[in-house]
Each structure stands twice: as structure tokens, then as C-alpha cells.
Amino acid sequence: MATAASSGGHQYVSVKLESPRLAALDLAPHLFGSHPIAGSWDPSKALPMERAADAIWELSCVLPSRHETMDFKLVLKQKADSSQCIVEEGPNRPLGCGSNEVEMTDAVFKLNEKDALECKVWVETEMLSPFDLAASWKAHQENFQPSRVRGTYDVVMDVTESRPKNDFASGLELDLEKYVVPTTPNMGSGVVYAANLTENPRSLLNTGMSSNNDTTMGILHNLVKGDASPDHYANTKKDVDGRHAPQQEGQRVVLVDRGVGSPRFARPNNETISTSNIKQDSEGKGMPAAEGAVAAAAVADQMYGPKEDRKLVIVLVGLPARGKTFTAAKLTRYLRWLGHETKHFNVGKYRRLKHGTNQTADFFRGDNKEGVEARNEVAALAMEDMLSWMEEGGQVGICDATNSTRNRRNMLMKMAEGKCKIIFVETICNDQDVLERNIRLKVQQSPDYAEQTDFEAGVRDFKERLAYYEKVYEPVEEGSYIKMIDMVSGNGGQLQINNISGYLPGRIVFFLVNCHLTPRPILLTRHGESLDNVGGRIGGDSSLSEAGQIYSRKLASFVEKRLKSERTASIWTSTLQRTILTAHPIIGFPKIQWRALDEINAGVCDGMTYDEVKKNKPEDYESRRKDKLRYRYPRGESYLDVIQRLEPVIIELERQRSPVVVIAHQAVLRSLYAYFADKPLEEVPKIEIPLHTIIEIKMGVTGVEEKRYKLMDAVNPTAGI
């Protein structure tokens, strides 16, 4: 037996029972037990459980803070004759009294000598403060008030649909692969070498010759001759705004622990970044606040420094197989999604185009003067292309290479002097298991080994190349930098930052501190078809149609089958009832409501059809047709507004190490999908997110992959917002 807590508020108890056969057997589940749950061990006085979905019954209550020991059992009664009771087999069920506990068990009912019925039972308990209780009661009262928008009730659930005998609650086949449909050519299902997706070398594509830029060639000449000492530029360099960069010798680093399984956050004493840009776990265990639609560009204009600071170059630094290209690709995708003109320049792509892909490890020796000169030359060409692109309007360039010596980094800083700000991002990994995996993946995917028929010989050659780099490697100690130390292992890690300030660099740091390589699926799906979908109305907060209710049960069955071994998964919904009702049949997983996941705010057009908008507001209709991305509904939002308020959701999705099911709306899912698929912002309003289809996105070391499952057709398909 268990005893309840003697103080600390009230206890919320929810008991759920699932069985596809109960309705067909004309049986109704009840609960009986000790006070104060049921108040009687007489089965004839058992409390009926309410039908929450087609195959799910629930009974919930709030118990006082002080009460006696509690036990209960479940009983089935015939609907036609409630005097006939079938009590579950086994001992009484003690009620756990801990906070936020969910217990999953089975209940067995002996129908006759040959037939037994097995049901799944979930018992959830949670401690509530008096304030929580008052808020819940207020919400309960408000839910059953007529909607101020359309005069209909906000909570409507039709559970009268029948199902064939002994069928699954959802009607889904056991083999989920039967529901897979072809994907659009956005992410695809194959693995693509990330460096192949980077910017094409325009200085080499036409001629294959090196640059004629006198400044660049002069820097290269001095670098190869050795006239520029390793410390020549790093020690005399000034920041873009004219201030001398601080000396780095003797710096002490302050470590801030971000909790078990999270990276530690290291900040040198001279760090100037505003702490408002970085929210740590210690500030609160909840998810990041989903702020309203804020024009981030306007905020950025206020927080940027001198004009040249608007041009930012991220220079990756690190030994081979440390995840530089992976980090660069994620940063590029994130910044593009936020609306910053960003391009990823991979120096290895330049090298392969100019010198071929058949270079052995000797080409990368530090004492191979010709090899060093050739590699510095292509690095300068990539930097020159980047700076030329910035002069044409580009904002953030990412230089992806080892950049493992101070000489190389000095060359890049000299080229950027007076033109843009440079931040070094150094990736360090000491986990030998991770390194071995990365090396083998590199040999498998890299064009450098495309013609190598002996895989193990390729691995040996790459390790020899790596050893040459290690002999000359010089960690970053100059300028502005971010060091990512063992961030990819999944066991925490450390982030060090130095001389980082400004709005955009702050966002980059916050993004990097939440990134990792742990593979996990993210499932995106629209809510089941709603009554407003049927009527072709914009926005609103209507409940589900009959087809939408069927989909909610199919989705629950899909989630149970797909994530049966992932008990740490979570379900995210918006605060609108059509997503909450779609998620309702899913049991066994925590559910989290995000206001940031609410559908785009249609303002004064909320509840109207597009024909009504065209008739009553022709100017708005035409403005939206011409520029759907930037058009803002009167007193509402634009797609760009939605993207800005979704940033905390993206950060949290990156931080999660367990599967997440996101049940949301078309405009919201278009915006989220555009992030993962790296789609241009102009294409966001045109992305196809059909009803009753699940988009599974797999995130991991190999990048982002997509698979789609179509569970059923939409009865009333609409283009939506």
C-alpha cells in the first residue's frame, strides 16, 4: 500500500484504460476502492470511467492533501445489466503518491474459462498547489463557454464511431512501411556528403586558375616565404572598430556547469557578451519562453556596432574528422532560416577542383612546402570569393577548413581587415570512439576516397594525413573565438568563448551550446482535419471533424508502434484545441503545449473564408497573393513573424536527445520544415504539408533525412493558410 503526502497541496490522479475490444463486447470499465478515490469496495457502487476516445476510458480526480491509504481495482460491467461485474485479476492497485509519476501496467479480466481480456492501464499522479487547482478550474469553466468567434462550443468530441470487431483501435497495419509515400526532393532519404552542398568556387569554375588579386597574392607570398611570423598579425591586429584585441596570455577560464548531460559553458574573464543572449538551464528547468512575434531585424539594427560589423565571417578551426563541416552546415541552415544572407565555403571543395581528388597523405605534410603553398592558395581563393560575395550584399560567410596553424589564420585575418569581423569556431574532440566513427564515415563519403577500392587502406591513409596535421596544429588563442570541446559525445562538454559581443554572435553561441550529434527522429504532423478545415475557414479554434478524430486514433497507434522503445519521447502541441484533441488518444508520453506552435494569427481575417476575404478585403487579398511571405494580416502575423517566434522551438528541438512528436498547423510546420530542409525563405509559404501525413525527420551525424507516412486521405483537403 501507499500513503499520500501529508502536506504540499492536492494530488491530481488520472487513470486511463485502453482496449479495442471493450466496445464490441458491450462492456464499460469502472473503478472501485478505498476512500477517497471511490469510497467503497462494493463493485455495484463502482465509479464509471468516461470514454475519452474510441478505445480509451479515463477517470480523473483531485484528492485532498491529507487522506488515508489508497487502493483500487478496475471492474467491467455490462451496459445492459450493471449488476454483472467482472473484476480484474490480481492484487489491489496501490496508488503512488509521488509528483509527476506515470505508471504503465496491464489489467487482465477473465471473461470466461477460455477467454481473457487484456487492457493497458496508465495511472498518472501529480501534486497541485492551490493556485494550480484554481487555474485549472477556471480553464475548465471557460472551456465550456460558447466561443466568442463563432458561437460554438470550444470542446466537442464525437466518440460514436464504430469499429469492426477485434480490429486495432486505429485500423493501422502492423507494418508501418506500408504507409510510406515518396518524399519531395528536399532532404531525401540518401546520405549526401555535406561538403558537396557548399558554395561552388566561382574563382575556379571557369578558368581553374588562381586569383590575380595583388593583395591576396602578396599575403600568400609573404606567408610562404616565412616573412610573416606566427604572431605578427595576431599581436598587432585591431578589432574592426579600431580597438586593440586583448592579449590572451595568462587568461583564466570560469566554468559554469549546465547540468548532467548538457555542455558546460566556459567564459574567459574578459568576455563581454551579454548574458541576456544566453539562457542557461540553471535559470529554469522549463523550456525557453515562446515569445511573441518580434521583428528580429529591427532588434539587430539596434544591437549591431559599426557598419562593417554587419559582415561576419565564421572561420572553422580543427583537426580533420572533428565535425567542422557538420557544424558549419548546421550554422548555415540556422542563420539562413532566421533571414541572414549566409553561405558556406568549403576549402576542401576548392582543393579538389584545383588539384584533383587523388592526393595522398604526403600532400598534407607540414614540411611539404609545395603542398602547404597549394593549400594556402585555395584557402585564400575561398576567402576572396567570400569577401566578393559580401560586397554584393552577403552578410555571414562560413569558411570551412582545418585552418590549423596561426600562419593560416593570420592570412585570413589580414584579408578581412577593415571589411568584416572574424570569429573563429574551434572544434575539439578527445573521444576516441567518436573519432574512429567520424574517420570511417569520412572515408566512406569523401570524394577524396571515391576511387579507393580498399576501404581499410583509405582509413590508414586518412589517419596518416591526420597525424601530419597533429604535428603542426596550433590551438586558437588569438582574436574572437568559440571553442567547442567534446560537445558531440553526448556526455556534456564545454564551450569556451572569448571576446564575443553583439546580437548575432550571441545567437550563434546560444545555438551552438544546444547542438549535438545524438541521432533521434522528429515527427511533424498537422492536426487532424478540423471543422474549420471542412468549412474552408482561416484560423479559428474549432474541434476535429469525424475524419480528424479517426486520424487522431490512427496517429496514436502509429506513435505507439514507431516509438514503442522510446519511452523518453514527448508530444508537443500548440495551445489550440484541434492539436490538443489530435494528441489526446496518445498515452504513455508527456505532452507539452507551446503557444509558439499556434497557427499564424490571421488577425481581423480570423474565421473568414478566402472568398470572404477576397470580397470584403480585396486589397489585403491582393497583397497576400503577391507576397505571402511578408504579408501581415491586419492585427495579425506574417510568415516572417511566425519564424521569429518559432526560434525557441528550434533551439529546443536541437537540444532534445529523445524523439519528439510535433502536432501543429500548416504555416507553423511549413516554417519548421523549411529549417530542417534548408529551404529558402521565399519558398516557405509554398511548402506542401498535407493533412493526415507524418513527416519523420532523422537528425544525426550524417545530416538530416526525411521519410513520409500517409495514414489516410483528407476528406476535405484545403490549401490552408
C-alpha positions in Angstrom: 0.0 0.0 0.0 1.0 3.6 -0.4 0.3 6.7 1.6 -0.2 10.1 0.3 1.9 13.1 1.1 0.7 14.8 4.3 1.2 18.3 3.0 2.1 20.3 -0.1 -1.1 20.8 -1.9 -3.6 18.5 -3.6 -2.9 15.4 -5.6 -4.2 15.0 -9.2 -4.9 11.4 -10.2 -5.7 10.2 -13.7 -6.5 6.5 -14.5 -6.7 5.5 -18.2 -7.7 2.2 -19.6 -7.3 1.2 -23.3 -8.8 -1.8 -25.1 -10.1 -2.0 -28.6 -12.4 -4.9 -27.7 -14.5 -3.3 -24.9 -17.0 -1.5 -27.1 -17.6 -4.6 -29.2 -18.2 -6.7 -26.1 -20.6 -4.0 -24.8 -18.6 -3.6 -21.6 -17.9 -0.4 -19.7 -14.9 -0.1 -17.3 -15.4 1.2 -13.7 -13.2 1.8 -10.7 -13.9 0.9 -7.1 -11.7 1.0 -4.0 -10.9 2.8 -0.7 -11.8 6.3 0.4 -11.3 8.9 -1.0 -10.9 7.5 -4.6 -14.2 5.6 -4.8 -15.3 5.3 -1.2 -16.5 1.7 -1.4 -15.2 -1.8 -2.2 -18.7 -2.7 -3.3 -18.4 -3.3 -7.1 -22.0 -2.3 -7.5 -21.1 1.2 -6.4 -18.0 1.5 -8.6 -17.4 4.8 -10.4 -17.8 4.7 -14.2 -14.9 5.7 -16.3 -15.6 8.3 -19.1 -14.9 7.4 -22.7 -12.1 9.8 -23.8 -11.6 8.2 -27.3 -12.8 5.2 -29.3 -10.7 2.7 -27.3 -9.7 4.8 -24.2 -11.6 5.4 -21.0 -10.5 7.8 -18.2 -11.3 8.7 -14.7 -9.6 11.7 -13.0 -10.0 13.4 -9.7 -8.2 15.7 -7.3 -7.6 14.4 -3.8 -7.1 16.4 -0.6 -3.6 16.9 0.8 -4.3 14.7 3.8 -6.0 11.4 3.3 -5.9 7.7 4.2 -4.1 4.9 2.4 -5.5 4.3 -1.1 -6.0 1.1 -3.1 -8.3 0.4 -6.0 -9.2 -2.1 -8.7 -10.9 -2.0 -12.1 -14.1 -3.8 -12.9 -16.1 -4.3 -16.1 -19.9 -4.1 -16.3 -22.3 -5.0 -18.9 -24.1 -1.9 -20.2 -27.4 -3.7 -20.3 -27.1 -5.2 -16.9 -24.8 -3.3 -14.5 -25.3 -6.0 -11.8 -22.9 -8.4 -13.6 -19.4 -7.4 -12.8 -16.0 -8.8 -14.0 -13.3 -7.7 -11.5 -9.7 -7.6 -12.8 -7.4 -10.4 -11.8 -4.5 -9.9 -9.3 -4.0 -7.9 -6.2 -5.3 -4.4 -5.4 -3.6 -1.5 -7.1 -1.8 0.9 -4.7 -1.8 4.5 -5.7 1.6 6.1 -5.9 1.8 9.5 -4.2 4.9 11.0 -5.9 4.8 14.1 -8.0 4.7 13.7 -11.8 4.6 9.9 -11.9 3.2 7.8 -14.7 2.8 4.1 -14.1 2.0 1.7 -17.0 0.7 -1.8 -16.3 -1.7 -4.4 -17.8 -5.1 -5.4 -16.5 -6.5 -8.9 -17.1 -10.2 -9.6 -17.0 -11.4 -13.2 -17.1 -14.4 -13.2 -19.4 -15.0 -16.9 -19.2 -13.0 -20.1 -18.7 -11.4 -19.8 -22.2 -11.3 -16.1 -22.9 -9.4 -13.4 -21.1 -9.3 -9.7 -22.0 -6.0 -7.8 -21.6 -6.1 -4.0 -21.3 -3.4 -1.3 -20.9 -3.7 0.9 -17.8 -1.9 4.2 -17.2 -2.0 5.8 -13.7 -0.7 9.4 -13.5 -0.3 11.4 -10.3 0.8 14.9 -9.9 0.9 17.3 -6.9 -1.0 20.5 -7.4 -0.7 23.8 -5.5 -4.0 25.6 -4.6 -3.1 28.1 -7.3 -2.8 25.3 -9.9 -6.1 24.0 -8.8 -7.8 27.4 -9.1 -6.3 28.0 -12.6 -7.5 24.5 -13.7 -11.0 25.1 -12.5 -11.1 28.5 -14.3 -9.9 26.9 -17.5 -12.4 24.2 -17.1 -15.2 26.7 -16.8 -14.0 28.8 -19.7 -13.8 25.7 -22.0 -17.5 25.2 -21.9 -18.5 28.7 -22.5 -19.6 29.5 -26.1 -16.8 30.7 -28.3 -16.8 34.5 -28.9 -15.8 33.9 -32.5 -18.4 31.6 -34.0 -20.8 30.9 -31.1 -19.9 27.2 -31.0 -18.5 25.3 -28.1 -14.7 25.0 -27.9 -14.6 21.4 -26.8 -16.6 18.9 -28.9 -15.6 15.3 -29.1 -17.6 12.8 -31.2 -16.9 9.3 -30.0 -19.7 7.4 -31.5 -17.8 5.9 -34.4 -18.0 2.1 -34.5 -15.1 -0.2 -35.4 -15.0 -3.8 -36.8 -14.8 -6.5 -34.2 -11.2 -7.4 -33.0 -9.7 -4.7 -35.1 -7.0 -2.3 -34.0 -8.2 0.9 -32.5 -6.7 2.8 -35.3 -7.1 0.4 -38.2 -3.4 0.6 -38.9 -1.4 -2.3 -40.3 1.4 -3.5 -38.1 3.9 -2.8 -40.9 4.3 0.9 -40.9 6.4 0.8 -44.1 3.1 0.2 -46.0 2.2 3.8 -45.3 5.5 5.3 -46.6 5.0 7.7 -49.5 7.6 9.3 -51.8 9.2 12.4 -50.4 9.7 15.7 -52.2 13.3 16.3 -53.3 14.1 18.5 -50.3 16.1 16.3 -47.9 15.6 12.9 -49.4 16.4 9.6 -47.8 20.0 9.2 -49.0 23.2 10.3 -47.3 25.0 13.2 -49.1 28.5 14.4 -48.3 27.9 17.8 -46.7 30.9 19.5 -48.3 29.4 18.8 -51.7 26.4 21.0 -50.8 28.6 24.1 -50.1 29.2 27.1 -52.2 30.6 26.5 -55.7 34.1 28.0 -56.2 33.4 30.8 -58.7 37.1 31.8 -58.9 37.9 28.3 -60.2 34.9 27.1 -62.1 35.7 28.8 -65.4 39.4 29.0 -65.5 40.8 26.6 -63.0 43.5 29.3 -62.3 44.4 31.1 -59.1 43.4 34.6 -58.3 45.1 37.7 -59.8 44.2 39.8 -56.7 47.5 41.6 -55.9 46.8 41.9 -52.2 45.9 38.2 -51.8 49.0 37.1 -53.8 51.2 39.4 -51.7 49.9 37.9 -48.5 50.4 34.4 -49.8 53.9 35.3 -51.0 55.0 36.6 -47.6 53.3 33.6 -45.9 55.1 31.0 -48.0 58.5 32.9 -47.7 58.1 32.9 -44.0 58.4 36.8 -43.7 55.3 36.9 -41.5 55.9 35.4 -38.1 53.1 33.4 -36.5 52.5 36.3 -34.0 53.0 39.2 -36.4 49.3 39.8 -37.2 47.7 38.3 -34.1 49.6 40.5 -31.8 49.1 43.8 -33.7 45.6 43.2 -35.0 42.9 45.7 -34.2 39.3 45.0 -34.0 37.0 46.2 -36.8 36.1 49.2 -34.6 39.7 50.2 -34.1 40.3 48.8 -30.7 43.3 46.6 -30.0 42.4 42.9 -29.4 43.2 41.9 -25.8 46.3 39.7 -25.2 45.4 36.1 -24.5 48.3 35.0 -22.3 47.6 34.0 -18.8 43.8 34.1 -19.2 41.7 32.2 -16.7 38.5 30.5 -17.6 35.4 30.4 -15.5 33.4 27.2 -15.9 29.6 27.2 -15.5 28.0 23.7 -15.1 24.9 23.4 -17.2 23.7 20.2 -15.7 24.1 16.5 -16.3 24.2 15.6 -20.0 24.5 19.3 -21.0 27.6 21.1 -22.1 29.4 23.3 -19.6 29.6 26.9 -20.5 33.1 28.5 -20.2 33.6 32.2 -20.2 37.1 33.9 -20.1 37.2 36.8 -17.6 37.5 39.4 -20.4 34.3 38.1 -22.0 31.8 40.9 -22.9 28.8 39.0 -24.3 25.5 40.0 -22.8 24.1 37.2 -20.6 20.6 38.1 -21.9 21.6 36.4 -25.2 22.4 33.1 -23.5 19.8 31.3 -21.3 21.2 28.6 -19.2 19.5 25.6 -17.7 20.1 26.9 -14.2 17.7 29.8 -14.9 14.8 27.4 -15.0 14.0 23.8 -15.9 11.2 24.7 -18.3 11.5 25.2 -22.0 12.6 28.5 -23.4 9.8 31.1 -23.3 8.0 31.3 -26.6 8.0 35.0 -27.1 5.6 36.8 -29.3 6.3 37.9 -32.9 9.2 40.3 -32.7 10.9 41.9 -35.7 14.4 40.5 -35.1 15.9 42.6 -37.9 14.9 45.8 -36.1 16.4 44.5 -32.8 19.5 43.5 -34.7 19.9 47.0 -36.2 19.9 48.5 -32.7 22.4 46.0 -31.3 24.9 45.9 -34.1 28.0 48.0 -33.7 29.8 49.8 -36.6 28.5 49.2 -40.1 31.3 46.7 -41.0 30.3 44.5 -38.1 27.2 43.6 -40.1 29.6 41.5 -42.2 30.6 38.4 -40.2 33.0 35.6 -41.2 32.9 32.4 -39.2 36.2 30.6 -39.6 36.2 26.9 -38.6 39.3 25.6 -36.9 40.1 22.0 -36.0 41.8 18.8 -37.0 40.2 16.5 -39.6 37.2 14.4 -38.5 36.2 16.8 -35.7 32.8 17.8 -37.1 33.7 21.1 -38.7 31.7 20.6 -41.8 28.8 19.3 -39.8 28.9 22.4 -37.5 29.2 24.7 -40.5 26.3 23.2 -42.3 24.1 23.5 -39.2 25.1 27.1 -38.6 24.4 27.9 -42.3 21.0 26.4 -42.1 20.1 28.2 -38.9 21.2 31.6 -40.0 19.5 31.3 -43.4 16.3 30.3 -41.7 16.5 33.4 -39.5 16.8 35.6 -42.6 20.5 36.3 -42.7 22.2 36.0 -46.1 24.6 33.2 -45.3 26.9 31.0 -47.5 29.1 28.0 -46.6 32.6 28.0 -48.3 34.4 24.6 -48.1 38.1 24.9 -48.8 38.4 21.1 -49.5 36.0 21.6 -52.4 38.3 24.3 -53.8 41.3 22.0 -53.3 39.7 19.0 -55.1 38.6 21.2 -58.0 42.1 22.7 -58.5 44.4 19.8 -57.5 42.2 16.8 -58.0 40.9 14.1 -55.6 43.8 11.7 -55.8 46.1 13.4 -53.3 47.9 11.1 -50.8 48.6 11.8 -47.2 52.1 13.3 -48.2 50.3 16.3 -49.8 49.2 17.3 -46.3 52.6 17.1 -44.6 53.7 20.2 -42.8 57.2 20.1 -44.3 55.8 19.7 -47.8 56.4 23.3 -49.0 54.5 22.8 -52.3 51.6 21.1 -50.5 51.4 23.9 -47.9 51.5 26.6 -50.6 48.8 24.9 -52.6 46.5 24.5 -49.6 47.0 28.1 -48.5 46.3 29.2 -52.1 42.9 27.6 -52.3 42.1 28.8 -48.8 42.8 32.4 -50.0 40.7 31.8 -53.1 37.8 30.7 -50.9 38.2 33.7 -48.7 38.4 36.0 -51.7 35.2 34.6 -53.1 33.5 35.0 -49.8 34.6 38.7 -49.5 33.5 39.4 -53.1 30.1 37.9 -52.3 29.8 40.0 -49.2 30.5 43.1 -51.2 27.4 42.1 -53.3 25.2 42.0 -50.2 26.1 38.8 -48.3 26.1 39.0 -44.5 27.6 35.9 -43.0 30.3 33.8 -44.6 31.4 30.5 -43.1 35.0 29.4 -44.0 35.2 25.6 -43.6 38.7 24.2 -43.4 41.2 22.9 -40.8 42.9 26.4 -40.5 45.1 24.6 -38.1 48.1 27.0 -37.9 48.4 30.5 -36.8 50.0 31.4 -40.1 46.9 30.4 -42.0 44.6 32.2 -39.6 46.8 35.4 -39.8 46.4 35.3 -43.6 42.6 35.2 -43.3 42.5 38.0 -40.7 44.7 40.1 -42.9 42.5 39.6 -45.9 39.4 40.5 -43.8 40.9 43.6 -42.2 38.5 46.6 -42.5 36.0 44.5 -44.4 34.3 42.2 -41.9 34.6 40.8 -38.4 36.1 37.3 -37.9 35.1 34.8 -35.3 37.0 31.5 -35.0 35.0 28.4 -34.1 37.3 25.6 -33.0 36.0 22.1 -32.7 38.0 19.8 -30.3 37.1 16.1 -29.8 39.0 13.8 -27.4 36.6 10.9 -27.5 38.4 8.1 -29.4 35.2 6.2 -30.2 33.7 9.3 -31.8 36.9 10.0 -33.7 37.0 6.5 -35.1 33.4 6.7 -36.2 34.0 10.0 -37.9 37.1 8.8 -39.7 35.4 5.8 -41.1 32.4 7.9 -42.2 34.8 10.5 -43.8 36.5 7.8 -45.8 33.1 6.3 -46.8 31.7 9.6 -48.0 34.5 11.9 -49.0 35.3 12.4 -52.8 39.0 12.1 -51.8 38.5 8.3 -51.5 35.9 7.8 -54.1 38.3 5.9 -56.3 39.8 3.9 -53.4 38.6 0.3 -53.7 40.3 -0.8 -50.4 38.3 0.8 -47.6 40.8 -0.1 -44.9 43.6 1.3 -47.0 41.7 4.5 -47.2 41.3 4.6 -43.4 45.0 4.1 -43.0 45.8 6.9 -45.4 43.4 9.3 -43.7 44.9 8.5 -40.3 48.3 9.2 -41.7 47.0 12.6 -43.0 45.6 13.3 -39.6 48.9 12.6 -37.9 50.6 15.2 -40.2 48.1 17.8 -39.2 48.5 17.0 -35.5 52.3 17.7 -35.7 51.7 21.3 -36.7 48.4 22.0 -35.1 48.1 25.3 -33.0 45.0 25.8 -30.9 43.2 29.2 -31.3 44.4 31.8 -28.8 44.0 34.9 -30.9 41.1 37.2 -31.7 37.4 36.4 -31.1 36.8 32.7 -30.8 34.4 30.0 -29.7 35.9 26.6 -28.6 33.6 23.6 -28.7 35.3 20.9 -26.6 33.8 17.4 -26.6 30.4 18.8 -27.4 29.4 15.9 -29.8 30.0 12.9 -27.4 26.5 13.2 -25.8 28.1 13.3 -22.3 28.1 17.0 -21.8 31.1 19.0 -23.0 32.4 22.5 -22.7 32.0 25.8 -24.6 34.7 28.5 -24.2 34.1 31.9 -25.7 36.5 34.9 -25.9 35.9 38.5 -27.0 32.4 37.7 -28.3 29.8 40.5 -28.3 26.9 41.6 -30.4 23.4 40.4 -31.2 24.2 37.9 -34.0 27.3 36.4 -32.4 25.3 35.9 -29.2 22.6 34.0 -31.1 25.3 31.9 -32.7 26.8 31.0 -29.3 23.3 30.1 -27.9 22.7 27.9 -30.9 26.0 26.1 -30.7 25.7 25.4 -27.0 22.5 23.5 -27.7 23.7 21.4 -30.7 24.8 17.8 -30.5 25.0 14.7 -32.7 22.7 12.3 -30.9 20.6 10.6 -33.6 16.8 10.9 -32.9 13.7 11.2 -35.0 11.4 14.3 -35.0 7.9 13.6 -36.2 5.9 16.5 -37.7 2.2 16.3 -38.4 -0.7 18.6 -38.8 -3.7 18.2 -36.5 -6.5 16.0 -37.7 -9.0 17.7 -40.0 -10.9 20.3 -38.1 -14.4 21.7 -38.6 -12.9 24.9 -39.9 -10.9 22.9 -42.5 -14.2 21.4 -43.7 -15.7 24.9 -44.0 -12.6 26.4 -45.6 -12.2 28.9 -42.8 -9.0 30.6 -41.7 -7.6 30.2 -38.2 -10.2 29.8 -35.5 -10.1 27.2 -32.7 -12.6 24.6 -33.8 -12.6 21.0 -32.8 -12.0 18.0 -35.0 -14.3 16.7 -37.8 -15.2 13.0 -37.9 -12.2 12.4 -40.2 -10.0 14.3 -37.8 -11.0 12.1 -34.9 -10.2 9.0 -36.9 -6.8 10.4 -37.7 -6.1 11.2 -34.1 -6.6 7.5 -33.2 -4.5 6.4 -36.2 -1.8 8.7 -35.1 -1.9 7.4 -31.6 -1.5 3.8 -32.9 1.4 5.0 -35.2 3.2 6.7 -32.3 2.8 3.6 -30.1 4.3 1.4 -32.8 7.0 3.8 -34.1 8.2 4.9 -30.6 7.5 1.7 -28.6 11.1 1.5 -27.5 11.4 5.3 -26.9 9.7 5.9 -23.6 11.5 9.2 -23.2 9.8 10.7 -26.2 7.5 13.7 -25.8 4.5 15.1 -27.6 4.4 18.8 -28.4 1.2 20.6 -29.4 0.0 24.2 -29.8 -2.5 25.7 -27.3 -5.3 25.4 -29.8 -7.8 22.6 -29.2 -7.5 20.9 -32.6 -3.9 19.9 -31.9 -4.7 19.0 -28.3 -7.6 16.8 -29.3 -5.4 15.2 -32.0 -2.9 14.3 -29.3 -5.4 13.2 -26.8 -5.6 9.5 -27.7 -1.8 9.2 -27.4 -1.0 7.9 -24.0 2.2 7.0 -22.2 4.2 10.1 -23.2 4.4 13.6 -21.6 2.5 16.3 -23.6 3.7 19.9 -23.8 1.7 22.8 -25.1 3.7 25.6 -26.8 2.0 28.9 -27.6 4.8 29.4 -30.1 3.3 26.5 -32.1 -0.1 28.2 -32.5 -1.2 28.8 -36.1 -0.3 32.1 -37.8 -2.5 34.8 -36.4 -5.0 35.9 -39.1 -6.0 39.0 -37.2 -9.2 40.5 -38.5 -9.5 37.7 -41.1 -9.7 35.0 -38.4 -12.7 32.8 -39.0 -13.3 34.1 -42.6 -13.1 32.0 -45.8 -10.7 33.1 -48.6 -13.7 34.0 -50.7 -14.9 36.3 -47.9 -11.5 37.9 -47.7 -11.4 38.5 -51.4 -14.9 40.1 -51.3 -14.6 42.1 -48.2 -10.9 43.0 -48.1 -9.7 42.9 -51.7 -6.6 45.0 -51.0 -5.4 42.5 -48.4 -6.3 39.6 -50.6 -4.2 41.0 -53.4 -1.3 41.9 -51.1 -1.2 38.4 -49.7 -1.3 36.9 -53.1 1.7 39.0 -54.3 3.9 38.4 -51.2 2.7 35.6 -49.0 6.0 35.5 -47.0 6.0 39.1 -45.9 2.3 39.9 -45.9 1.0 40.6 -42.4 -2.7 40.1 -41.6 -4.2 43.3 -40.2 -3.7 42.9 -36.4 -2.1 39.6 -37.1 1.1 38.0 -38.3 3.2 37.3 -41.3 5.2 34.1 -42.1 8.4 36.0 -41.0 6.7 36.8 -37.7 6.0 33.1 -37.3 9.6 32.2 -38.0 10.8 34.6 -35.3 8.5 33.2 -32.6 9.5 29.6 -33.6 13.2 30.2 -32.8 12.9 28.9 -29.2 11.2 25.8 -30.6 14.1 25.1 -33.0 16.6 25.6 -30.2 14.7 23.2 -28.0 14.4 20.6 -30.8 18.2 20.9 -31.3 18.7 20.4 -27.6 16.5 17.3 -27.3 18.2 13.9 -27.3 14.9 12.0 -27.4 12.2 11.7 -30.1 9.7 14.5 -30.4 6.3 14.4 -32.0 5.2 17.9 -33.1 1.4 18.3 -33.7 0.8 21.7 -35.1 -0.6 23.8 -38.0 0.2 24.3 -41.7 2.0 27.6 -41.5 4.0 26.6 -38.4 5.0 23.3 -39.9 6.0 24.9 -43.2 8.3 27.1 -41.2 9.8 24.3 -39.1 10.2 22.0 -42.2 12.0 24.8 -44.0 14.6 24.9 -41.3 15.4 21.2 -41.5 15.2 21.1 -45.3 17.3 24.3 -45.6 14.7 25.8 -47.9 14.9 29.5 -49.0 12.5 31.7 -47.1 10.7 32.7 -50.3 9.6 29.0 -50.6 8.2 28.7 -47.1 4.6 29.6 -47.9 4.6 27.1 -50.8 5.8 24.0 -48.9 3.4 21.1 -49.1 2.3 19.9 -45.6 -0.7 17.7 -46.3 -3.3 16.7 -43.7 -3.1 13.2 -42.1 0.5 12.7 -43.1 3.5 12.3 -40.8 6.9 13.7 -41.8 9.7 11.9 -40.0 12.9 13.8 -39.8 16.0 12.0 -38.7 18.8 14.1 -37.2 22.3 12.8 -36.6 25.9 12.7 -37.6 25.1 12.1 -41.3 22.8 15.1 -41.5 19.1 15.3 -42.0 17.0 12.6 -43.7 13.2 12.6 -44.3 10.5 9.9 -44.6 6.8 10.5 -45.0 3.9 8.3 -43.8 0.4 8.9 -45.2 -2.1 7.3 -42.7 -5.3 8.3 -44.5 -6.7 10.8 -47.1 -8.2 14.1 -46.1 -11.9 14.1 -46.7 -11.9 17.9 -47.3 -8.3 18.8 -48.4 -7.7 22.5 -48.3 -4.7 24.7 -49.2 -5.0 26.4 -45.8 -3.2 29.5 -44.7 
